[in-house]
Each structure stands twice: as structure tokens, then as C-alpha cells.
């Protein structure tokens, strides 16, 4: 960016963008209330009562990436899933490099079998299996774009089907679709987005994938088979996407859409009426869905009220 461009960004575009973002999220007073609610949610996560549930089947495993900024959301996600599933679901947690012993202890006291994958171990595996001289783009993205770790850290060097879920989910009823998929996965699974968010043009994505890209793929829920991923191909895709249309926050979602586009047998799509991305305020206040994914402006309702409903919602 040129010097005049940097000056314009700092003096005009950045402050104007901050004001617009503030207004989108309700203004300064609402944002302050949202932050108070976030702090109260974090404090509540440290006191969640341990669950006493029957052991889950060996294949009932959820994979989540988390860290110091998100551990309490992970706790609520796992707690509400297990309560409504009625079993002590196993959790594989991938450290983004910021979890400390206290965070781990709070997650372990949920009463669920938890396995932690150390960030240093994940980095060593990246260096060994995706060396930077051969996979420069994937390597760089792992270092600077944490979302791609949900693809690399979970699936690299592994086999079998895995369900990766985001931490900012809450469950209010039994997640039958997910439990059925975990018991007998035979095709990918994904959620439905509230708006198509791939970060790249559809023609470019379809050219690289060699298939029509399905609409509204959301990776808040993403089930893939680890040994089906071609890391050489993913490197080429990322390199061309970057060369043609630069970087995007939605790269991970674009890659998932390209992967599922080529599944001859189709995918399991979590019904959007039950597995809701960006729930409306009325749905947040009186949940009827199985699950909410609190993206974008739904964060206000998530932190101010949704987690409180989740603690008392009837089974």
C-alpha cells in the first residue's frame, strides 16, 4: 500500500469501519453489555457442574480447536452437546498455542473424556509431513491463518472420518443427525450457512475443484475423511487462490466446499431449521432448534442471554 493509501486508511477508512461495526452490533452501550455477558459466561464456564453420563460409543468423538480466548465457549459447546446427547461424548481438543493448565483443568472437570493435542506436537507434525520447502503456502497459512488448523491439525497424518465443530455452538435438543453420522459415517457432513461466504469467486473455485460448488456450505460442522485429503492438491489450490484473488478469512470454508463438491455420493447436510447459523433474536430468546451457531451479529444474543438459556433448557 502506498504512503497516501496508508494515511487514508488510518485517518478515514479504519475509524469509519470501526464506527460502522459498532453500529452493526448495537452501538457502544449494547457492546458494553455484550462484553459484560461474555465475561459472565467465561466465569460460569469455570463452575459448570461435572456431567455424570454413560460412556459414549468409541466412535462418538468431537474435534475442536481452542485456546485461551475461546476455552469457555468450548466448555459450553461440549457441555450442552453431551447433556442433550445423553452420553459422555469424547473430545479431541487441538491447542492453538495459548491453553494453560488452568484452562485444561476447567475443560477436564466437565466429566467428559478429553484428549489434548499440544501445539508444539502439532507444529512438529506440520514440519515433518508438510515441510515448508514443499508446501510453502499451507505452511504459511498454518502460521498466520488459525482457521486452517481445523483442517490440517485434525486430518494431517490421520485416517478415518472426523467431525470438527466450532466452539461457538450451543445445543438445546438431542443432535440426532450428528449422532447418526458419527455412528456410521459414509460421506461428508456440513452445516448450512446464513449467506454464502467462500471469499473467492465461484468460477475460480469450480475451475480448481472440477465440479459445481454447492451453495451455503458452513464449516461450523464439518465431517471429512482424513485419508481422502490430498495435501499436494490442497497446496496447489491455496497457491492459485492466493495468486488469483489474494487471501481470505473464508479460505478454510472455500476449501471444504471444494472438497465436498467432488463427492459423487453427495453429503449429509445438517437441516438448517434445526442446525441454525446466525439465529434470529426471537430464536435466541426462545430456542426451538437443535443447535445455534452464533456468528456475526448473533454474538450479542450469545453472550447476553443464550448461554444462560442453555444452562436451564429442558432436556
C-alpha positions, 0 to 999 in steps of 0.5 A, a space after each residue: 500500500 502506498 504512503 497516501 493509501 496508508 494515511 487514508 486508511 488510518 485517518 478515514 477508512 479504519 475509524 469509519 469501519 470501526 464506527 460502522 461495526 459498532 453500529 452493526 452490533 448495537 452501538 457502544 452501550 449494547 457492546 458494553 453489555 455484550 462484553 459484560 455477558 461474555 465475561 459472565 459466561 467465561 466465569 460460569 464456564 469455570 463452575 459448570 457442574 461435572 456431567 455424570 453420563 454413560 460412556 459414549 460409543 468409541 466412535 462418538 468423538 468431537 474435534 475442536 480447536 481452542 485456546 485461551 480466548 475461546 476455552 469457555 465457549 468450548 466448555 459450553 459447546 461440549 457441555 450442552 452437546 453431551 447433556 442433550 446427547 445423553 452420553 459422555 461424548 469424547 473430545 479431541 481438543 487441538 491447542 492453538 498455542 495459548 491453553 494453560 493448565 488452568 484452562 485444561 483443568 476447567 475443560 477436564 472437570 466437565 466429566 467428559 473424556 478429553 484428549 489434548 493435542 499440544 501445539 508444539 506436537 502439532 507444529 512438529 507434525 506440520 514440519 515433518 509431513 508438510 515441510 515448508 520447502 514443499 508446501 510453502 503456502 499451507 505452511 504459511 497459512 498454518 502460521 498466520 491463518 488459525 482457521 486452517 488448523 481445523 483442517 490440517 491439525 485434525 486430518 494431517 497424518 490421520 485416517 478415518 472420518 472426523 467431525 470438527 465443530 466450532 466452539 461457538 455452538 450451543 445445543 438445546 435438543 438431542 443432535 440426532 443427525 450428528 449422532 447418526 453420522 458419527 455412528 456410521 459415517 459414509 460421506 461428508 457432513 456440513 452445516 448450512 450457512 446464513 449467506 454464502 461466504 467462500 471469499 473467492 469467486 465461484 468460477 475460480 473455485 469450480 475451475 480448481 475443484 472440477 465440479 459445481 460448488 454447492 451453495 451455503 456450505 458452513 464449516 461450523 460442522 464439518 465431517 471429512 475423511 482424513 485419508 481422502 485429503 490430498 495435501 499436494 492438491 490442497 497446496 496447489 489450490 491455496 497457491 492459485 487462490 492466493 495468486 488469483 484473488 489474494 487471501 481470505 478469512 473464508 479460505 478454510 470454508 472455500 476449501 471444504 466446499 471444494 472438497 465436498 463438491 467432488 463427492 459423487 455420493 453427495 453429503 449429509 447436510 445438517 437441516 438448517 431449521 434445526 442446525 441454525 447459523 446466525 439465529 434470529 433474536 426471537 430464536 435466541 430468546 426462545 430456542 426451538 432448534 437443535 443447535 445455534 451457531 452464533 456468528 456475526 451479529 448473533 454474538 450479542 444474543 450469545 453472550 447476553 442471554 443464550 448461554 444462560 438459556 442453555 444452562 436451564 433448557 429442558 432436556 
